[in-house]
Amino acid sequence: MTDQRLPRTIPAGARVVVRTAIGVDPADGREKYRDYVGHVRSWDGGLLCLTRDAAANGSRPEQDVAIPAASIVRLKPVPERPSFTARNARAR
């Protein structure tokens, strides 16, 4: 399912967003996707181990996930989430 070339190495600790294909929705026939944002624990070219960020609104805790390379549709680095104090400082 991968439609992009995945990197040979991804440094542990890098923050990435990963889009995975989860299949075709039988109701509308369209491909469906799931996105994961978090920090890389390891990558061996076949399996990406990621610590998924907790939801910003607190609805989902941080979680460890393992994502097979065959299900990855997109992968790209993303900046760190701003800290609470940084957001408050900008508002002043």
N, C-alpha and C positions, 0 to 999 in steps of 0.2 A: 504493500500500500504506500510505501515511502515514495514521494514524488520529488524529493530533493536529496542531494548528497549530504549525508550526515558526517559530521567531523570525526576524524580519527581519534582525537583526544578532546576532552572537555575537562578543564581543571576543577577539582573538588572545591566546593564553596561558591562556584559561579552561580549567579541567579539567572534563571532562564524561564521562558514560557514555552511549553510543549503542547502542541495540538495533536490529539490522537483521533483516529477514526473509530467510531463505535458501532458502525453498521448502518443499514438502510432502514428508515422508519416505514413500517408496513402501511401506515395510514396515508402518507403522502409520497412515498417512493423516493424520498430524498436522503442523501447521505447525512449522517449526524456525527457531530464531533464533541470532544470533551477537552477542555483546556486545563493545564496544570501550571501553576507558577510556584517556583520554589528554588531551593539550593541543591546543587548536584552533590551527592555523596560519592557516587562512582559511575563510571561509564567504561564498558569493555567492548563497545562496538555492536553488541547484541542486546544489552540490557542497560537501561538508564535507571539508576537508583537515585531518588529525589526525595528531599524533605519538603513536602508541599507546605506553603505558607498558610497560616491560619487565615480565615476570612477576616477582612478588615472590620466587618460589623459584628464579629464574635459568633457568627452562626455555625462555624466549623473550626475545630481545633487543628493545630499543626498535625500533619500525618506523614508517615513514611510510605512511599509508593515505589513500585518497580514497574517500569514501562518497557515492554519489548520494542526493539527497534522497528520491527515489521509494522507496528501500529502507528508509528510517528509520521505525521503528515508535515508538520512544521516544527522548527526548533530555532529559537533566537535568544540572544542575551537581552536582559532587561535591567534597568537600574534598580537599586535598592529602593524599597518603599520609604518615603520620608518618615522620620520619627515624629512622634507627637509633639515634642518640644520644638522641632524645626517648623512644623506647621503653625504653631502658636506664635513663634518669633516673626514669621512673615506677616501674620495678621495684625501685628502691632503697628 
